[in-house]
Amino acid sequence: MSVGQGAPGSAGGAGVEGGPPRRRAVWIYGPGPDLLIALCWLPLFAVGHVLSAGHGAHDDDLLRRALAAAFLLSFLHQPLTLGLVYGDREQFRQRRSLFIAAPVATVAVVCVAVLAHLWIVIPIAAVWNTVHTLQERYGLSRIYARKAGYGSASLDRWILYAWMAVVALVVAADPATPRLVTRVSLDGVNAAGVGLLTDARPAALALLVPAFVVAVGLTAALLRQERHPERHAGSAANPAKWMYQGSSLLLIASIAVDPAAGFIAYVGAHAIEYFVVVYKTSERRYAGRRDTRGAFARASRSWPGRVAAVGAIVALALLAHARLHGDLFDGVLYTVGVLHFLYDGVIWKLRTPAVAADFSIRAGT
């Protein structure tokens, strides 16, 4: 696909010379894939909300199963990053030292953490996963902004973090949160988490108002920026970005409305988003090329090959989930997760010309 190629002004520029810029959506991949990425969290939240609204042992069991399914979906998308790195020799060659040393160091650290049963790994993983998901949403917001030809990277980043901080404080301050944690799981780790949440409630209440003020201020600044795109030469407002960014903020807000359902939607939507991005990026990067090297790159020359490549990675992850248990599975889970977080931070850099080209961003925009 070549949606959005060319100068940003050509997709959403002025309709007549000297007139105001037209507000025409400039998509990353096209209306269908972009809407799927932006709105896939809605049905996940709806299902989670129905389950969390139920009462009794049966409903609690269904809610726990839904949370487990969200975690499984999250695990299934992470090895796709390894396919992009180790299944594409050109990608591997760009950071050869990192891609050789990182797995060795990661396995060593994870083995120590898992075998020593270091409980700190769980909250670290939770925070890291939250930040990683926010970073991906920030990255896609920047792609929309680059296509429009203007925008503030700081606003795009910190508006997500500010509202997530507000939501986290709301959940921590809610007296019902400890009961929810107890409802979804009764193991020792979560029991300790209940006590931690109870102790943190006064601090959460104290920080909630200043965090809210900061978030509202950032939102006002973003709205002011989007009201006057004509101040940026050759640029025009991009309603596609408004749709995605607004949906992201609503997703974050949903966690405050229903923490269990919001969490299911937050985790599941991130995985679905990543599946779409990997598939569509592979289509643009590899389709029709004969000079690709590496199993994933060669398979991705055609749509059946892309489906087969993604399916094979998912099948291996499902096999590991079904066959591995205890410390062994935890070791695989954390190793794949760390490498996924680490590699995503380097292979999707928009400042890299090849990555910008994957998203049809004109050089110099």
N, C-alpha and C positions, 0 to 999 in steps of 0.2 A: 504494500500500500504506500501511497505517497501523499496522504492527506497532510495539509499544512506546509508543504514545501514552498520555497520562495520567500520573498520579503514579508515580514509580519504585516506590513501595511497593505499588502496585496490581498490578504484574507479579510482584513477588517478595517481597511483604511477609509479615507474620506470618500463619500459617494460622488461629490462634485468638488472641484477645486475651491478651496477656501471654506468649504462647509464642514460641519461637525463630523467626526469619524463615525462610520456605521458600526453598530454593535452586532457583529456577526460571529457566531461561535467558531473557534478554531480548535479542532479536536486533536488529540494525540494520535489515535488510531482510526477514529470514525465514531459516529453517534452510537452505534450498537455496542462495541467494546467499551467505550468510555462510560456509557450509562451503566453497563454491567459492573464496571469497576466502582463507580460512585455509589450505586444504589443497592448492591448485593447484600448489604448489611440489614436492609429493611425486613425481608422475610425471616432472616435469622433472628432478629430481635423479636419479631412477632411470635415466632414459635417459642423462643425462650421466655417471653412474657406470659404466654398461656401456661407454660409449665411452672413458672415461678409463682403464679397466682393460685395454683392448686394447694391443697393441704392434705396431710396424711402421709403414711409410709409409702404408698404407691406413687404419689406425686413427687415425693422427695427422691425416690429412686429414679424416676424419669428425668428429673432435673439433673441429678448426678450423671446420668447417662448422656444427657445433652452436653454437659460440660466436658465429659470425657471425649465425646465426638469432636468438640471444638479443639481440644488439645491434640487429638489424633490428626485432624485436618492440618493443624499448625505444623505438626511433625512431618507430614507428607510433603509439604511444599519446600521445606528447607534443603533437601538434597538436590533440588533443581540447580541451586547455585554451584554445587560441585560438578554437575553435568556441564554447566557453562564454562567452568574453569578447566577441568581435566578432560572434557570432551571436545575442546577447541584448542588446537596446538598454538594458534596465533595468540589467543588470549593467555594461555599458559606461558608463552615465551615472554610476554610483556613484563611479568613479575615472577620470573622463574624461582628466584631465591625465596620469596615469600611463600609461594605455593608448595615448595618442598619443605621448608622449615616449619611452617605453621602447623601442619598436622602432627608432626613429631612432638612439638612443644605442647600442643593442646592435649594430646593423648596422655602425656606425662602428668600434666596438671590435673586433668579430669580424673585420672586413676587415683591419685592421692586424695582428691576431694571425695570421691565416691567410696573408696575403701575405708577411709577414715570417718565416713558418715558425717561430714561437715555440714550441719544444718544451714549454715550461712549461704550455701550454694543456691538454695531455693529462693530466698528473697532477692539475691543478686540476679538470678535468672529472670525473675518476674519483672524487676525494674529494667533490666537490659532489654527484655522483650517489649516492654511498653515503649521505651525510648526508640528502639529499632522500628517499631510500627509507626510512631510519630515521624521518624526521619523519612520513612518511605512516603508517607502522605505529604510531607514537606517537599520531597523530591519531585513528586508528580505536580504539586502546585507550582514549583519553579519551572517545570516544563511548559505548563500552560502560560506562565508569565513570559517566558522566553519567546514563545510563539507570538504573544501579543506585542512584544518589543519593549516592555517596561515592567516596573514593579519593584518592590523592596524585598530582598531576600530576608532581611531581619524581621519584617512584619510577617512574612509567610511562615517563618520558623516559630517565632515566639508567640504568635497568637494561638498556635496549637498547644504549645507547652503551658501557656498561661491558663487556658481553659481546662486542660487536663489537670493542672494543679488545683484549680477550683473544684473540679469534680472529685478528685481524690480527697480533698479536705471535707467536702460534703458527705462523702461515704464514710470517712473516718469519724466525723462528728455525729452521724446518725446513730441513735441508740439501738436501732434494729439491725445494724450491721453484724455485731457479734452473734446474734441469733441466726442470721443467714449463713455465716461461716460454719456454725455448728450444724446447721441443717444440711449443707451440701457435703460435709465430710467431718468425721469425728476422730481422725487420727491425731497422734501426738503433736505433729507439726502445726496443724491447724488449731489445735487446742491452745498451743502457745501463742498463735497468732491472735486468738480471741482476747487473751490477756493483754497483748501488745496494743490492740485496737482500743480496748477499754482505757488503758493508761494514757493513750495518745489523744483521747477525745478533748480534754480541755485545751491542749495546744492547737488542735485542729480548729476548734471554735474561735480561738484568738486570731488565727492566721487567715480565716476565711474571708473576712471583710477586706483587708488590704489586697489579698490575692484577687478578689472579685473586682476591685477598683482598677487594678493593673490590667486585667483581662478586658474590661469594658473600655479602658483607654486605648488599648491596642486595636480593639474592634473599631472604635471611632476613627482611628488613624487609617485603618485599612479601607473603611468605607469612604473616607475623604479622598484617598488616593484613587479609588475606583470611579469616583464621580467625575474626575478630571483627567482622563487619559490623554486628552488633546494637548496637555502641557508637555507631553513627551513626544518629540519629533518622530514622525513616521510610525506612530503606534496607534492602537485602538483598543477599546475595552474588549475583553474576551468573556462572554457569558458562559462558555464552557468551563472556565476557571471558577466563576462564581458558583456554578452548579456543584463542581467537585469540592471546592473549599467549604461551601455551605453544608454540603452533605457530611463532610468530615467533622465539622463542628457539631452538627446534630447527632452524629454517632457518639462523639465524646459526651454530649449532654445526656444521651440515653443511659449512660452508666449511672448517672445520678438519679434518673427516674426509676430504673430497675437494675440494680447492680448485677444480678445474675444474668438477666437477659442481655444487658449492655455488654457484659464481658464476653458472652458467647458471640454476639455480633461483632465485637471489636477484634477478637482473635480469628473468628472464621472469615470475616471480610478481608482481613489482611492476607490470609492464605489464598483466597479466591483471586484477589487483586494480583498477587504475585504470579499465579498460574497464567492469568491473561497477559501480563506484561512479558513474561518469559516466552510464551507462545508467539505473541505478535512481534516481539523484538527479534526472535529467531527467524520469523518469516521475512522481515525486512533485511536481516543481516545475511542470511544464508540462501534464500530462495533463488533457484536457477544458477547459482555459482558452481563452477567446476574446480575452483582452486582451493576449496576448503579442505582442511586437514583435521582429523579427530573424529571420533565416532559420533558424538552429538552433532557436530557441525555438518558432517556428511549426511546424516539422517534427516537433518532439518532442511534439506534442499527442496523437499516436497511436503505437502500437507499431510499425506499418510505417514511420512517419515517423522514429522514433528510430533504427530499424535503418538506414534510408536515409541519415540524417544522419551517423551514425557511419561507415557504409560509405563515404560520399563523401569524408570526411576521410582515412580510411585509404587509399582509392584514390589520392588526390592525393599522399599521402606515398610510396606505392609507386611512383608515376610519377616523383616526384623522385628516389627511390633508383635507379630503373632508367635514367633519362635523364641525370642530372647526375653529373659525375665530377670528380675532382681537387679543386682549391681551391674550385671553385664549390659542389660538394656539401658540402665541409667547412664552408663559410660558412653554408649552409642548416642543416646539422646543428647547429652550435653556436648559431646564432641562435634556432632553434626551441627548443633545449634550455634556453638562458638564459631565454627568455620563459616557458617552461613552469615552470621552477623559481621564477622571480620571481612569476608570477601565481598559482601554487598557494599561495604564502605569504600571499596577500591575499584570495582568493575563497573559501577554505574555513575562515575563522575561525569557530569555534564560538560565540564571544562575540557574533557578529552574529545577531540574532533570526531573520532569514530563513534563514540557514544552519542554525541549530539546529532550525528547523521542518522543514527538508528531511530531517533525521535523526530527526524525531519526538521531540525533546527538549523537555520542558515548560519554559516560561519560568521562570527563577529556580532551576532545578535546579543 
